[in-house]
């Protein structure tokens, strides 16, 4: 079966293509051998979000901050950047496992996609506010700062999770060419083992003896957020100053991220990112953590392009007693 790829990825909304491919070639959807995050329908609900709402018009999307939101933004300004005395115990960086996640179509069928907790968007925006230089604070009102930093936080989460979609897209292309799944063995024999080991950090013992810092997919997902947030697509809306603020915050936070995630610091330029991605692609092909040699993928640069572009819908996870403040579909 050949998958016809769209000419314009930004308009590609045919999720049924991925679902039908998996259903046809893997009739009984394989379940991961390792537990995956999903939203709890008893306490929360998912709302389909249209990212185009963030790009429309000249102004930044209004997240309708509460009085408490604005007070916390002001409080973050007063705190200022974290000092060296703020240890890992006192600083709470992005919690990727509980704030945002990607549910692969291989394992979740029609429930696949990017999930982001709305509450985490706002708490992350307030952390970013601590990195706003004193001389810039008066350039916007507290409401404007809340909105632009919340938008940046949304994209940081989205770009991280979108990279996981790109890895699954790579696996589907391999399946088409090779005639059998490469993504599922990689998920169960490499990614899943490392994810399980993360729960045993730092004492171990680790399954297969693998150090969770080898979780290069999470490192690249973090680096993808850092790198892409500076592209014209996002910087045009955020402005260069906000991009610099967010990147400074991310560089600081990466140090306190869990094993694997924190390795993003090694992939923050184009060349190192390509090298890291080549290693990851080789691990997917071989379903092995330690391949003998890294294959060169420079002649196939589109292999990790997502079937869904960077303006495709995602799911906001909101408390059932709350309301969604993002652009709903």
N, C-alpha and C positions, 0 to 999 in steps of 0.2 A: 504493500500500500504506500502510495506516495502522498506526502502532505504538501499541498500547494501553499507556499508562503505568501502572505500579502505584500503588495508593493509598498504600502504605507502602514508601518507597524502602529503608528499612533492611532489609527482608526480601526485596528483589528479587534473586533469584539466577539468573534465566533468561538466562544468557549466550547461549543459542542464539538468542534473539530478535535480538540484534545481529548475530551471525554469519550467521543466515539472511537478514537484511535486506541485508547487504553482498553475500552470495553471489548473491542474487536480482537485485540492481540493478547489481552489478559482478561479473559471472560469473567473469572472470579477475581475481583479487584484484590490484589495482594495487600495484606496488612503488614505494617512494619513490625518487626520483632521487638521494637523498643517503644515505650509510651510516647505519645505525641500530645502537644497542647491543643486543646479545642475550647471553644467558649461553652459556658455552662448555661443551657437554656432555662434552667430553673431560676437563675439569678440575673442573667443578662440577656440581651437580645442583639442580634446583628442587624445593621442598617447598611444598605448598599449606598456607597458614596461615589459621586461623580467628580473626579479630579478636575474636569474642565472648569468647574465652578471656581477653582482657585486661580485660574489663568485669565478669566474673563475680566474685562474692564481695566481701568487704570489704577484703581484702588485695591488694597489688600482685603481679602475676605474678612468680614466682621464676625469673629467668634463669640460675640455678645458676652463679654466678660462680666462677672458679678462684681459687687463691691469688694468681696473677699479676694477675688482674683487680682484686682487692682492694688489692694493693700499689700498683697504678697509680692507683686512686682516691685512696688516701692521698697518693701523690706529687702528684696534681693539686691536692689541698687545700693542700699545702705550697707549690706554685708560686703559687697564687693567680691573680687575674685578669691577663690579658696587659697589659703596660705599653705605653706609647707607643713604647718602643724596639724592641718586637717588630714587625718589618716583615713585609711580605707574604712575604718569603723564609723567615722563621723560623716563621711561623704557617700552619698547614694547615687551612683551613676545609673545610666540606662539599664533597666532590667529587661533584657531582650526576651527572656523566656516567659515572662508574665505580662509584658506590655505589648508585644507584637510578635507575630509568628506567621509562617507560611504553611498552608496545608496542601501538600502535593496532590495533584489529580490522581496519581497512581494509588494513593492510599485513602483518599477522601471522596472520590467520585465527584458528584455535582456540588459537594460542599467544599471544593477546593478553593484556594485563593489566599489573598493577603488579609490578615486580620490585625487591626490596631485598636487598642483600648483608648477611647477618647480622653479619659481622665489622665492617662500617661502623657498625652500630647501637651496638656496644660501644665502638668508638673514639670515636664522637661523644658517648656518655654520659660518657666520661672527659674530653673537652674541656669539656662542660657543668659538670663537677665543679669546674673552676677558678673558676667564677663563684658557687659556694656561699659565702655570707658566713661569716666566721669564727665569728660568734656562733650560727650555725645548725648547724654541723658535728656538734656533740654531740647534736643532736636525733634523729639516726638512726644506726644502726650503718653501717659501711662497706658491708655487704651490702645493707642497705635503701637506701642512697644509690645503689648500683650498679643495683638493680632499678628504682627509680623514675625514674632518669635514663635508663636503657635503654628504659623504656616511653615516656618523653617523646621520645627520639630516634626510636623506631619511628614514633610518630605524626607527628613533623616530616617524616620522609621520606614517609610514606604520604600526608599531606595535600598535600605538594608534587606528588606524582605523580597523586593523585586529581584535581587541578585540570586536568591534561592530559586525563584522561578526560572531564571536564566540557566541555572545548573540543571533543573529538570528538563528544560527545553533542549539543552545539550544531550541529555540522556535519551530523549525521544528521537532526536536526529540519529543518534547512534543505533537505536533500535531499528529505524527504517533501513539503514545501511547494512547492518550486521544480521538482522533477522531475529534477534532476541534481545531481551531487556538487559541493559547495562546499569540502568539507574537503580533498579530494585536491589541487585547484589551490592552495589556501592552503598546504598542507604543502610542496608543491614550489616554489611561486613566492615564498613569503614566509618561512615558518618554516625550511625547509630551506636557503635561501640564507643567512639570517642565521646558522644553525648552522654552515654551511660557513665563513662569514667569521670565526666565533669562532676557528677553527683558524688563521686568518691574523693574529690579533691579536698585537701591536699594530702591526706593520709594514705589513700590507696587501700588495698592493692588494686591495680588497674587490670581490667580484662585484657588479655593478650599482652599485658605489659605496656600498653600504649599510653603515652603521656597526653592528657587532654589538650595541651598546648599545640599538639599537632593538628588541631581542628582548623585547617586552613580555609575551609569554606566560610566559617564565621569570621575569620580575619579578613577575608576578601570582601565579605558582605559589609563589614564595618568600613573598610577602606573605600568601597563603592559609594557609600553615603558621603564620606568626606570628599572624595574626588568629584562626584557628580553634582553636589550642591553648588559647586563653583562654576558649572557649565552655564552657558547663556540661557538655557531653558529656565533655570531657577534663579540665577543671579539677576536676570532682567527684572524679575518681580521683587526679589528681596533687596536688591541693592548690594554693592560691593562691601559696604561697611558691615552689613548684617552677615554676609557670607563670612567675612573675616572673624566676626564675633563667634559665630557658630563653629567655625573650624578651630578656633582657639579652645573653645569649650570641649570639643570632641578630642582634640589632642590631649587635653588634661584628663579627660574621663577615660580614655583608652587605657591609661596606666592602671586603673582600678577595675577594669572589666574582668570577667572570668577568664580562665585559661582558654586559649584559642582566640577568643574575641580580642584580647589585649595585644595579640600579635599583629594587629592592623597597622601598627606604627612602622612595620617593615615594608608596607605596600602602598605608601602614600604618594608615589610618583608613577608616571605611566610605565616606565621600563620595569620597575620592580613588580608592579601589578601584573604585567604581562607574564613575567617569569613565574610568579605565584600561580596565576591562572593556568599556565601550561602544566605545572605540577598537579594541580587539582584535576585537570582534564585527564591526565594520565592515570591518576588514582581512580577516576570514574571508569575508565576503560578497563583497567585491570582489577577493579574492586579490591585493591591492595593498598595498604598504607605506605609501604616502602618499595615502590617500583625500582627495578634495577637502573633504569634510565628514564629521563623525562623526554617524552615525545615533543617535537616541535609542532606547534599549531599555528605558526605565523602565516601559513599559506591557506588557512581556513579560519579567518578571523570572525566569520559570522556564526560559528558553531554555537556560541553561547549567547546569541541574541535571543531575547525573550519572544515567544509567540505573542505575548501581550506586551504592548508598548508602555511607555512611562506616563500615559494618560488613561490607562485602563482602570475600570472601577475596582474598588476594594471594599472590605467590610469594616465598618466601625463597630466596636463592641461597646455598648452602653448599658448602664444599670437600668433595670426595668422601671425604677422609680424616677429616672432622670429623663433628659431630653437630648436629642442629638443636635449639636451646634455646627455640624459640618454640612456641606452641600449634598443633600440626599438626591438620589435618582427618583 
